[in-house]
Amino acid sequence: MYYTLTAITENTPGVLYRIASVFLQGQINIERLEVSAIDETRTRSRFRIEFFDTEQHAHLLARRMERLVEVEHVELTQEKDGGETPQNTDST
Amino acid sequence: MHTPTGAESLVRTLKEAGIDTIFGYPGGAIMPAYDALYTHSNGKMRHILVRHEQAAAHAAEGYAQTTGNVGVCVATSGPGATNLLTGITNAMMDSTPILCITGQVNQALLGTDAFQESPIISMAAPVTKWCAQVQSADKIAPTIMRALAIAESGRPGPVLVDITKNALAEACTHEVPARPEKSRPSLPLDEKAILEASELLNTAKRPYALVGHGVLLSGAQDALRTLLEKADIPCAATVLGLGAISDDHPLFHGMLGMHGNYAANLKTDEADVILAVGMRFDDRVTGDASRFARNAKIIHIDIDPAELHKIIPATVPLVGDANAILEALTPHVAQADRTAWRESFRLLDQCEEPVRKEALSPSDGPISMSEAIRALDEATADSAIIVADVGQHQMLAARYYRLTGTRRFITSGGLGTMGFSLPAAIGAQIAHPQRQVIAVMGDGCAQMNIQELGTIMQEKVPVKILILNNHYLGMVRQWQELFFDERYSATAIESPDFPALAAAYNIKGACVRERAELAPALAEFVNSTETRLLEVHVRTIENVFPMIPSGGAVTDIRLQ
């Protein structure tokens, strides 16, 4: 199933790396990733990450993400249309 | 007026946070911190010089696990920092609060492959609860305070603060913030879930409690015992949960898992309600998870939401502090008498009697590892701390060393780190100078951090070192015998003359080969006020049973 995970985090060095590590540990490929600072003081970031996974794994991933100290809030939504079918990955 | 450096700020911050013991090893990048420690080496901050940074992390773990406070270790950049990683990962797996402080090259040299530069933050991130690099002196104090709070809040774990050399050396304004509140305050109790859990327990015919490390971390031993006694619920523990309920309690039926007890394992498949407290259904506990607890509804209490539904789906998940949840649950749980259910545990326990008898009372032949453990049990005080390494001796210590009184059992549970026991015992002994602290290891583990005999010698740590020498890497040998057609690949291991090696470190050692010598040697060993090493030559072939074969279900448990 196709999921979108939105996370509100601290805007500090290494947060992207830690979040990516959670995906790596679960061997989950990221289909789309957006990160931006979200407030005037640039102290917080919003991550929007899209990926394919089973329901059980996606929820486990979200909970493991919430465990990160820098992560303040996580929301997981399942896309209604199921997203695009995964294509053969191209390293470019 | 003297302007403090970042290094002085670091040491003062640690002191203000109540830290009085550090395990570490100096080197180039961390030198300014050691210079500041020299200023403060007036007895208020004790530095234990280890012989390898891995040992610093394990010693901090031993300190933390036996005190409940954060253990602190220090290493320099590059290899000093990377050597910590095994200990950090061990602490992550076993939820042990340690603070690791590493030196780093100057900020200007970061990313230039400078001498002794390693990207420790990148390496440590997946195996720490939190880690951060500090590049300016002013940020040292607040970062250390935040790290300490994170290490001990919620589910405890390791944190790492990497400090560049310029930050340690430059001047700063030393302003220590108060130690912050826990970064994640405990969640409000879920009253509805508590009522659901009590309803499940009250209507259960065959309830069974699985006790994990979280009970000890939460200090929930009394609350758990009260609930179990009121509702008459039998229980068993994971390897790290051992000691939470006394071994001689009538409701206690031993250890879960691959080398756990017969009844303890089989009853997970018979129970209709399982109350899992502060445990995470590790694969060594569940065996084949798809065939675990097939007849049970699960009440799962854990402070870490990521543990719920991870392996075994919970019927009633309860997120939060085990002690608070158990205290809230008990008033709703009905008093019960489950004599028949309890009796069925006892009958299964009896099936294990021949295994125990053969292990503990062999009629002839060399000493067995099991009887050496039982003899140690009989020789030690009710307040002893046993630090077991990893392998057959660890499982046999878990089985045959009785955790009654205020005895503690410390071991590497999740990561299974050989070489853990000697440095962890150093940490435990330094935290508890008056208690008997005994490191129990096989001949393989003994040689994995043997250099720490130097630390013990220099710091005069009166730890007791018991080496059960079967001339094999015994657990791997057992698997080769049972599952690899007796093809003993690389498991026969030769060891040095351990007492002679101890003597080289000015430690008194002894060696036992005969059964009649065992009890007197152990009595002298544990009661000495000084460090002692005792090598016991045990039979080369001894298998740990019961055993759940790898990949099997708990119902596949074998008694031989």
Interface residues (C-beta under 8 A of the other chain):
Chain A: T12 P13 G14 Y17 R18 S21 Q25 Q56 H59 L60 R63 R64 E66 R67 V69 E70
Chain B: I121 S122 A125 P126 K129 W130 C131 A132 Q133 I150 S183 D304 P305 A306 L308 H309 K310
